[in-house]
């Protein structure tokens, strides 16, 4: 296996790891945000906004992981420009 191919596989593994780390946190943020809607109406605004912001952050993290997986070949080519396959 050449170094470009190995880099492509490793970059995909890193992207998958990023996605797998983001999914549980995204689900937890959404569930906590939804469950806090049932609390008293005076205190929920800050809690819900905080959980929504966490969920958006983890959604962005998952999107970055998917992007890294999709563009792993281009990234590997960028790092190993001078190497022939």
MDAnalysis code that builds the backbone (N, CA, C; Angstrom):
import MDAnalysis as mda
import numpy as np

u = mda.Universe.empty(255, n_residues=85, atom_resindex=np.repeat(np.arange(85), 3), trajectory=True)
u.add_TopologyAttr("name", ["N", "CA", "C"] * 85)
u.add_TopologyAttr("resid", np.arange(1, 86))
u.add_TopologyAttr("resname", ["UNK", "UNK", "UNK", "UNK", "UNK", "UNK", "UNK", "UNK", "UNK", "UNK", "UNK", "UNK", "UNK", "UNK", "UNK", "UNK", "UNK", "UNK", "UNK", "UNK", "UNK", "UNK", "UNK", "UNK", "UNK", "UNK", "UNK", "UNK", "UNK", "UNK", "UNK", "UNK", "UNK", "UNK", "UNK", "UNK", "UNK", "UNK", "UNK", "UNK", "UNK", "UNK", "UNK", "UNK", "UNK", "UNK", "UNK", "UNK", "UNK", "UNK", "UNK", "UNK", "UNK", "UNK", "UNK", "UNK", "UNK", "UNK", "UNK", "UNK", "UNK", "UNK", "UNK", "UNK", "UNK", "UNK", "UNK", "UNK", "UNK", "UNK", "UNK", "UNK", "UNK", "UNK", "UNK", "UNK", "UNK", "UNK", "UNK", "UNK", "UNK", "UNK", "UNK", "UNK", "UNK"])
u.atoms.positions = np.array([
    [0.849, -1.169, 0.000],
    [0.000, 0.000, 0.000],
    [0.897, 1.236, 0.000],
    [0.618, 2.136, -0.905],
    [1.419, 3.350, -0.997],
    [0.977, 4.366, 0.047],
    [1.826, 5.336, 0.286],
    [1.557, 6.294, 1.359],
    [0.316, 7.140, 1.080],
    [0.022, 7.450, -0.186],
    [-1.190, 8.210, -0.502],
    [-2.433, 7.406, -0.150],
    [-2.398, 6.127, -0.464],
    [-3.553, 5.276, -0.154],
    [-3.725, 5.123, 1.351],
    [-2.620, 4.947, 2.036],
    [-2.672, 4.831, 3.490],
    [-3.188, 6.122, 4.124],
    [-2.723, 7.257, 3.624],
    [-3.197, 8.546, 4.135],
    [-4.691, 8.706, 3.875],
    [-5.165, 8.281, 2.717],
    [-6.582, 8.363, 2.389],
    [-7.404, 7.553, 3.390],
    [-6.961, 6.343, 3.695],
    [-7.677, 5.495, 4.648],
    [-7.641, 6.108, 6.046],
    [-6.488, 6.600, 6.461],
    [-6.373, 7.187, 7.798],
    [-7.205, 8.459, 7.938],
    [-7.270, 9.259, 6.900],
    [-8.089, 10.473, 6.930],
    [-9.569, 10.104, 7.039],
    [-9.991, 9.050, 6.345],
    [-11.374, 8.589, 6.466],
    [-11.664, 8.098, 7.881],
    [-10.698, 7.412, 8.490],
    [-10.884, 6.939, 9.859],
    [-11.004, 8.116, 10.814],
    [-10.206, 9.150, 10.617],
    [-10.295, 10.345, 11.464],
    [-11.662, 11.010, 11.300],
    [-12.145, 11.123, 10.068],
    [-13.465, 11.704, 9.828],
    [-14.574, 10.895, 10.476],
    [-14.457, 9.578, 10.400],
    [-15.446, 8.714, 11.038],
    [-15.410, 8.877, 12.555],
    [-14.225, 8.989, 13.111],
    [-14.085, 9.195, 14.556],
    [-14.736, 10.516, 14.985],
    [-14.525, 11.558, 14.207],
    [-15.130, 12.859, 14.526],
    [-16.653, 12.749, 14.502],
    [-17.183, 12.061, 13.497],
    [-18.640, 11.881, 13.420],
    [-19.167, 11.070, 14.592],
    [-18.473, 9.990, 14.926],
    [-18.940, 9.134, 16.010],
    [-18.881, 9.847, 17.363],
    [-17.947, 10.754, 17.535],
    [-17.883, 11.521, 18.784],
    [-18.994, 12.568, 18.849],
    [-19.417, 13.083, 17.722],
    [-20.412, 14.149, 17.707],
    [-21.835, 13.618, 17.876],
    [-22.110, 12.422, 17.403],
    [-23.490, 11.918, 17.391],
    [-24.092, 11.793, 18.789],
    [-23.438, 11.136, 19.758],
    [-24.072, 11.041, 21.088],
    [-24.274, 12.404, 21.755],
    [-23.316, 13.300, 21.593],
    [-23.447, 14.625, 22.190],
    [-24.565, 15.423, 21.529],
    [-24.724, 15.276, 20.229],
    [-25.798, 15.959, 19.515],
    [-27.153, 15.452, 19.996],
    [-27.296, 14.153, 20.102],
    [-28.561, 13.576, 20.564],
    [-28.843, 13.993, 22.003],
    [-27.830, 13.965, 22.862],
    [-28.016, 14.361, 24.251],
    [-28.425, 15.827, 24.357],
    [-27.801, 16.690, 23.571],
    [-28.163, 18.105, 23.597],
    [-29.589, 18.339, 23.159],
    [-30.020, 17.633, 22.132],
    [-31.398, 17.771, 21.651],
    [-32.380, 17.257, 22.697],
    [-32.083, 16.107, 23.289],
    [-32.999, 15.544, 24.287],
    [-33.084, 16.403, 25.543],
    [-31.967, 16.935, 25.998],
    [-32.006, 17.808, 27.182],
    [-32.765, 19.092, 26.853],
    [-32.547, 19.627, 25.656],
    [-33.284, 20.820, 25.255],
    [-34.774, 20.574, 25.189],
    [-35.171, 19.415, 24.659],
    [-36.594, 19.089, 24.582],
    [-37.187, 18.803, 25.957],
    [-36.425, 18.130, 26.802],
    [-36.956, 17.827, 28.136],
    [-37.061, 19.080, 28.999],
    [-36.224, 20.066, 28.756],
    [-36.289, 21.287, 29.561],
    [-37.475, 22.164, 29.173],
    [-38.124, 21.860, 28.058],
    [-39.306, 22.631, 27.679],
    [-40.458, 22.405, 28.651],
    [-40.448, 21.279, 29.354],
    [-41.502, 20.991, 30.315],
    [-41.300, 21.649, 31.665],
    [-40.173, 22.282, 31.900],
    [-39.905, 22.934, 33.183],
    [-40.663, 24.248, 33.277],
    [-40.482, 24.932, 34.379],
    [-41.190, 26.203, 34.567],
    [-40.815, 27.189, 33.463],
    [-41.754, 27.960, 33.068],
    [-41.578, 28.842, 31.910],
    [-40.599, 29.989, 32.168],
    [-40.290, 30.298, 33.407],
    [-39.406, 31.431, 33.686],
    [-37.935, 31.082, 33.468],
    [-37.548, 29.840, 33.727],
    [-36.130, 29.473, 33.677],
    [-35.716, 28.762, 32.393],
    [-36.637, 28.400, 31.537],
    [-36.286, 27.537, 30.410],
    [-35.563, 28.248, 29.285],
    [-35.708, 29.526, 29.144],
    [-35.127, 30.213, 27.991],
    [-33.611, 30.069, 27.952],
    [-32.949, 30.332, 29.038],
    [-31.496, 30.223, 29.070],
    [-31.016, 28.798, 28.877],
    [-31.704, 27.858, 29.508],
    [-31.308, 26.450, 29.403],
    [-31.512, 25.947, 27.983],
    [-32.647, 26.267, 27.409],
    [-32.928, 25.808, 26.050],
    [-31.938, 26.423, 25.061],
    [-31.661, 27.701, 25.209],
    [-30.719, 28.345, 24.290],
    [-29.329, 27.742, 24.426],
    [-28.917, 27.405, 25.631],
    [-27.609, 26.789, 25.847],
    [-27.558, 25.408, 25.193],
    [-28.599, 24.614, 25.377],
    [-28.626, 23.272, 24.788],
    [-28.719, 23.338, 23.267],
    [-29.460, 24.312, 22.751],
    [-29.535, 24.471, 21.298],
    [-28.171, 24.858, 20.749],
    [-27.463, 25.731, 21.445],
    [-26.137, 26.120, 20.966],
    [-25.172, 24.941, 21.018],
    [-25.260, 24.100, 22.056],
    [-24.432, 22.900, 22.107],
    [-24.776, 21.971, 20.948],
    [-26.065, 21.803, 20.681],
    [-26.491, 20.920, 19.610],
    [-26.015, 21.418, 18.255],
    [-26.052, 22.733, 18.052],
    [-25.564, 23.294, 16.786],
    [-24.070, 23.045, 16.651],
    [-23.327, 23.214, 17.731],
    [-21.892, 22.952, 17.694],
    [-21.583, 21.509, 17.334],
    [-22.318, 20.577, 17.918],
    [-22.081, 19.170, 17.609],
    [-22.557, 18.813, 16.206],
    [-23.592, 19.495, 15.714],
    [-24.018, 19.273, 14.330],
    [-22.941, 19.749, 13.361],
    [-22.315, 20.862, 13.678],
    [-21.210, 21.350, 12.849],
    [-20.042, 20.364, 12.900],
    [-19.772, 19.819, 14.077],
    [-18.699, 18.832, 14.207],
    [-18.995, 17.601, 13.361],
    [-20.233, 17.132, 13.363],
    [-20.602, 15.987, 12.538],
    [-20.470, 16.324, 11.054],
    [-20.860, 17.546, 10.674],
    [-20.734, 17.954, 9.276],
    [-19.270, 18.020, 8.842],
    [-18.400, 18.489, 9.737],
    [-16.961, 18.530, 9.431],
    [-16.432, 17.109, 9.249],
    [-16.867, 16.189, 10.088],
    [-16.445, 14.806, 9.944],
    [-16.886, 14.206, 8.622],
    [-18.110, 14.479, 8.224],
    [-18.614, 13.985, 6.935],
    [-17.840, 14.620, 5.783],
    [-17.534, 15.896, 5.898],
    [-16.755, 16.577, 4.867],
    [-15.363, 15.966, 4.743],
    [-14.734, 15.665, 5.880],
    [-13.396, 15.065, 5.857],
    [-13.446, 13.689, 5.195],
    [-14.481, 12.914, 5.496],
    [-14.616, 11.605, 4.859],
    [-14.788, 11.756, 3.358],
    [-15.628, 12.706, 2.939],
    [-15.911, 12.882, 1.513],
    [-14.704, 13.407, 0.740],
    [-13.903, 14.252, 1.359],
    [-12.780, 14.879, 0.667],
    [-11.429, 14.286, 1.050],
    [-11.406, 13.060, 1.569],
    [-10.152, 12.478, 2.052],
    [-9.135, 12.293, 0.926],
    [-9.598, 11.960, -0.262],
    [-8.671, 11.773, -1.384],
    [-7.996, 13.098, -1.753],
    [-8.768, 14.173, -1.768],
    [-8.192, 15.487, -2.089],
    [-7.185, 15.925, -1.021],
    [-7.500, 15.645, 0.235],
    [-6.585, 16.003, 1.317],
    [-5.296, 15.197, 1.207],
    [-5.416, 13.907, 0.919],
    [-4.231, 13.059, 0.764],
    [-3.385, 13.517, -0.418],
    [-4.033, 13.905, -1.511],
    [-3.294, 14.414, -2.669],
    [-2.599, 15.730, -2.338],
    [-3.231, 16.556, -1.517],
    [-2.620, 17.821, -1.124],
    [-1.346, 17.576, -0.314],
    [-1.401, 16.632, 0.620],
    [-0.234, 16.369, 1.457],
    [0.867, 15.608, 0.733],
    [0.520, 14.805, -0.258],
    [1.503, 14.012, -0.984],
    [1.491, 14.393, -2.464],
    [1.730, 15.646, -2.753],
    [1.708, 16.153, -4.121],
    [2.754, 15.510, -5.011],
    [3.958, 15.375, -4.521],
    [5.079, 14.959, -5.345],
    [5.206, 13.447, -5.489],
    [4.388, 12.702, -4.815],
    [4.532, 11.257, -4.833],
    [3.684, 10.649, -5.948],
    [4.258, 9.729, -6.701],
    [3.534, 9.050, -7.774],
    [2.797, 7.843, -7.221],
    [1.653, 7.542, -7.844],
    [0.907, 6.350, -7.431],
    [1.227, 5.193, -8.326],
])
